[in-house]
Amino acid sequence: MNKSIPIVAVIACLALVAGGGTGMYLLRDRLFTDPKPASDRAAYNAMVDRLGGDEPAVRDELNELICTASAPLEATDRVRRRSLTRDCLDPGMLLDIEHVWAFVGAAARGEADPYHFVAPDQRARLIELAGERPSPEEVLGVRRALARIGAEFDVMRQPPDWTVTVEGEPVAMPFLDLLREAHEFMPPTKHPPLRPDPRIPAFAGTDAELLAHLEQFFNTLRARAAFPPTKFPNLYRDGRIPPIPTALAEYRPLIRAGIAAEKRLLLPANPDEEAIEAVDDVFEKLERFFAAIEVFQE
């Protein structure tokens, strides 16, 4: 009887290992096996057809939408998302992700939620711009406008390649200070570029992220000095400037006058064309950023 004890223990261990291995194998199948046949792409193909038929472009953008999604994902989806590469060559890898599959199925029927890839707490900013139920055309229009603003925002936040020396008594130049110190707000590389030519009428997590960054920027001390509430009251809402200041167009003549006054302070008494061009170049990034926001509201 004593000699049989080790044999029983070995058999028990082997049974546990076999059972554990079977469990891991089944779990692996649940995590990594496509629950949908590779040939069953009817919904995906219907969505691609709805969006113009350029499958590689749609696949690339869908890959970007899920990779930058801020919406909460199931654990299995998070695992599968981590396996994606920047260039996804197989749409099956995207369709394996339930969050993507749910969107594709709805998009094929023309019923997709444009906020599907955005976290619930980020939707409010986007809904304010596009509305609760924007049309696909409206979604794409907002996304293109945000991409233009994001591009100019990145350019404006590059470290300045110029220096300015003002002789005599210091004078207030809030727009120059805003421009000169914009790169200290946040490195441009911290925010990924937005897609300038989107095809899929769904907002990306990066769209909502840009709005959060813009709101932070417009409410820095430098921005509030350039836009004091006593002078620009309609820019403010509940004491803060929103990420896309809807009243900016109303104040553009006042802003241009303020920038022109600061330019005159930087120029000598009788400036030549080279000096004027140099000063214009300093403020160009700021004016292009404001213009992109103004165009957004048209």
C-alpha positions in Angstrom: 0.0 0.0 0.0 2.8 2.4 0.8 4.5 1.8 -2.6 1.3 2.7 -4.4 1.0 6.2 -2.9 3.7 7.8 -5.3 2.0 6.2 -8.3 -1.4 7.6 -7.3 0.2 11.0 -6.8 1.8 11.0 -10.2 -1.5 9.9 -11.9 -3.3 12.8 -10.0 -0.7 15.3 -11.2 -0.9 14.1 -14.8 -4.7 14.5 -14.6 -4.4 18.0 -13.4 -1.9 18.9 -16.1 -4.0 17.4 -18.8 -7.1 19.2 -17.5 -5.2 22.5 -17.2 -3.9 22.0 -20.7 -7.3 21.4 -22.1 -8.7 24.4 -20.3 -5.9 26.6 -21.7 -6.5 25.2 -25.2 -10.2 26.0 -25.0 -9.4 29.5 -23.5 -7.0 30.1 -26.3 -9.7 29.2 -28.8 -12.0 31.7 -27.2 -9.4 34.5 -27.1 -7.7 34.1 -30.5 -10.0 32.1 -32.8 -12.2 34.2 -35.1 -15.8 33.4 -34.1 -16.8 34.4 -37.6 -15.7 32.4 -40.7 -13.1 34.3 -42.8 -15.4 34.0 -45.8 -18.3 35.6 -44.0 -17.4 39.2 -44.8 -20.8 40.3 -46.2 -21.3 43.1 -43.7 -17.7 44.4 -44.1 -18.0 44.3 -47.9 -21.4 46.2 -47.7 -19.8 48.8 -45.5 -16.9 49.2 -47.9 -19.3 49.6 -50.8 -21.2 52.2 -48.9 -18.0 54.2 -48.3 -16.9 54.2 -51.9 -15.4 50.8 -52.5 -11.7 51.6 -51.7 -11.2 48.6 -49.4 -7.5 49.2 -48.4 -8.3 52.8 -47.5 -11.3 51.8 -45.4 -9.4 49.0 -43.7 -6.5 51.4 -42.9 -8.9 53.9 -41.3 -10.8 51.3 -39.4 -7.5 50.0 -38.0 -6.7 53.5 -36.9 -10.1 54.0 -35.3 -9.8 51.0 -33.1 -6.2 51.5 -32.3 -6.9 55.1 -31.1 -10.3 54.3 -29.6 -11.0 55.7 -26.1 -14.3 53.7 -25.8 -14.2 51.0 -23.2 -13.3 47.6 -24.6 -13.8 44.0 -23.4 -10.7 42.2 -22.2 -10.6 40.0 -25.3 -10.9 43.0 -27.5 -8.0 44.7 -25.7 -5.8 41.6 -26.2 -6.7 41.5 -29.9 -6.1 45.3 -30.4 -2.6 44.9 -29.0 -1.8 42.4 -31.7 -2.6 44.9 -34.5 0.2 46.6 -36.4 0.2 50.0 -38.0 -0.5 48.5 -41.4 -3.2 45.9 -41.1 -3.2 43.7 -44.2 -6.0 41.4 -43.1 -9.4 42.8 -42.4 -10.2 39.5 -40.5 -7.9 40.7 -37.7 -10.1 43.8 -37.3 -13.3 41.8 -37.6 -12.1 39.5 -34.8 -12.5 42.5 -32.5 -16.1 42.6 -31.3 -16.1 46.4 -30.9 -15.2 46.7 -34.6 -17.6 44.0 -35.7 -20.5 45.7 -34.0 -19.7 48.9 -35.8 -19.2 47.2 -39.2 -22.6 45.5 -38.9 -24.4 48.7 -38.1 -22.5 50.6 -40.7 -23.5 48.1 -43.4 -27.1 48.9 -42.6 -26.5 52.6 -42.4 -27.1 52.7 -38.7 -23.6 53.1 -37.2 -23.2 55.3 -34.1 -20.7 58.1 -35.0 -19.5 58.1 -31.4 -18.9 54.4 -31.3 -15.1 54.7 -30.8 -15.2 57.5 -28.3 -15.4 57.2 -24.5 -18.8 58.3 -23.0 -17.2 61.1 -21.0 -15.6 62.6 -24.2 -18.8 62.6 -26.3 -20.2 65.8 -24.9 -17.6 68.0 -26.6 -18.1 66.3 -30.0 -21.9 66.3 -29.6 -21.7 70.0 -29.0 -20.0 70.4 -32.4 -21.9 67.8 -34.5 -25.2 67.2 -32.6 -26.7 64.1 -31.2 -27.5 62.4 -34.6 -25.2 64.0 -37.2 -25.4 62.7 -40.8 -22.4 60.9 -42.3 -21.6 64.1 -44.3 -21.7 66.2 -41.1 -19.4 63.8 -39.3 -16.9 63.8 -42.1 -17.0 67.6 -42.3 -16.3 68.0 -38.6 -13.5 65.5 -38.8 -11.9 67.3 -41.7 -12.2 70.7 -39.9 -10.7 69.3 -36.7 -7.8 67.8 -38.7 -7.1 71.3 -40.2 -7.2 72.9 -36.7 -5.0 70.1 -35.3 -2.4 70.6 -38.0 -2.2 74.3 -37.4 -2.2 73.8 -33.7 0.8 71.5 -34.1 2.7 74.0 -36.3 2.0 76.8 -33.8 3.4 74.8 -31.0 6.8 74.2 -32.6 9.6 75.9 -30.7 10.1 79.4 -32.2 13.1 79.8 -34.6 13.1 83.6 -33.9 13.9 86.0 -31.1 12.5 89.4 -30.5 14.2 92.3 -28.7 12.1 95.3 -27.7 14.1 98.4 -26.6 12.9 100.9 -24.1 10.0 100.5 -21.6 8.4 97.0 -21.7 5.0 97.0 -23.4 2.2 94.4 -23.3 2.2 92.1 -26.3 -0.1 89.3 -25.3 -0.4 87.7 -28.8 3.3 87.6 -29.2 3.7 86.1 -25.7 1.0 83.5 -26.5 2.8 82.5 -29.7 6.3 82.6 -28.2 5.3 80.3 -25.3 2.9 78.0 -27.1 5.5 75.2 -27.4 5.7 75.1 -23.6 2.0 74.2 -23.3 2.5 70.7 -24.7 5.0 69.1 -27.2 3.4 68.7 -30.6 4.5 65.1 -30.7 2.2 64.3 -27.7 -0.9 64.4 -29.9 -1.1 62.2 -33.0 -2.1 63.9 -36.3 -5.7 63.6 -37.3 -6.7 62.0 -40.6 -7.2 64.9 -43.1 -9.3 62.8 -45.5 -11.6 60.5 -43.5 -13.9 58.1 -45.2 -15.6 56.5 -42.2 -18.3 58.7 -40.6 -17.2 57.9 -37.0 -15.2 60.1 -34.7 -11.8 58.9 -33.5 -10.6 59.0 -30.0 -7.9 61.5 -31.2 -10.7 63.9 -32.3 -12.0 64.1 -28.7 -8.4 64.3 -27.4 -7.7 67.3 -29.6 -10.7 69.1 -28.2 -9.5 68.4 -24.6 -6.1 69.9 -25.5 -7.6 72.9 -27.2 -9.7 73.7 -24.1 -6.6 73.4 -21.9 -4.7 75.7 -24.2 -7.4 78.4 -24.5 -7.6 78.6 -20.7 -3.9 78.9 -19.9 -2.8 82.2 -18.3 -1.2 83.4 -21.6 -4.4 82.7 -23.6 -6.6 84.4 -21.1 -4.2 87.4 -21.1 -4.6 87.6 -24.9 -8.4 87.2 -24.6 -9.4 88.9 -21.4 -13.1 88.4 -20.5 -13.7 92.1 -20.2 -12.7 92.6 -23.9 -13.9 89.2 -25.3 -16.9 88.4 -23.1 -18.7 86.2 -25.7 -15.7 83.9 -26.0 -16.4 82.6 -22.5 -18.9 80.1 -21.4 -19.3 79.5 -17.6 -16.0 81.3 -17.1 -14.0 79.3 -19.6 -13.2 79.4 -23.3 -14.5 76.3 -25.0 -12.2 74.2 -27.2 -13.7 75.7 -30.4 -14.6 79.3 -29.5 -17.7 79.8 -31.4 -17.5 83.6 -31.1 -14.0 83.8 -32.4 -15.2 85.0 -35.9 -17.1 87.8 -34.2 -13.8 89.1 -32.7 -11.5 88.5 -35.6 -11.4 92.2 -36.6 -10.4 93.0 -33.0 -7.8 90.2 -32.9 -6.3 91.4 -36.2 -6.1 95.0 -34.9 -4.3 93.7 -31.8 -1.8 91.7 -33.8 -1.2 94.7 -36.1 -0.5 96.9 -33.1 2.1 94.4 -31.8 3.7 94.3 -35.3 4.1 98.0 -35.3 5.8 97.8 -31.9 8.3 95.4 -33.3 9.2 97.4 -36.4 11.6 100.3 -36.7 10.4 103.8 -37.5 10.9 103.3 -41.3 10.8 99.5 -41.9 12.0 98.0 -45.2 10.2 95.2 -46.9 12.5 92.6 -45.3 11.8 93.8 -41.8 8.0 93.8 -42.5 8.2 90.3 -43.9 10.2 89.0 -41.0 7.6 90.3 -38.5 4.7 89.0 -40.6 6.4 85.5 -40.5 6.5 85.6 -36.7 2.7 86.0 -36.4 1.7 83.8 -39.4 1.4 80.6 -37.4 -0.9 82.2 -34.9 -3.1 83.8 -37.6 -3.4 80.5 -39.5 -4.5 78.8 -36.3 -7.2 81.4 -35.7 -8.2 81.2 -39.4 -8.7 77.4 -39.2 -11.0 77.8 -36.2 -12.9 80.5 -38.0 -13.4 78.3 -41.1 -14.7 75.5 -38.9 -17.7 77.6 -38.0 -18.6 78.5 -41.6 
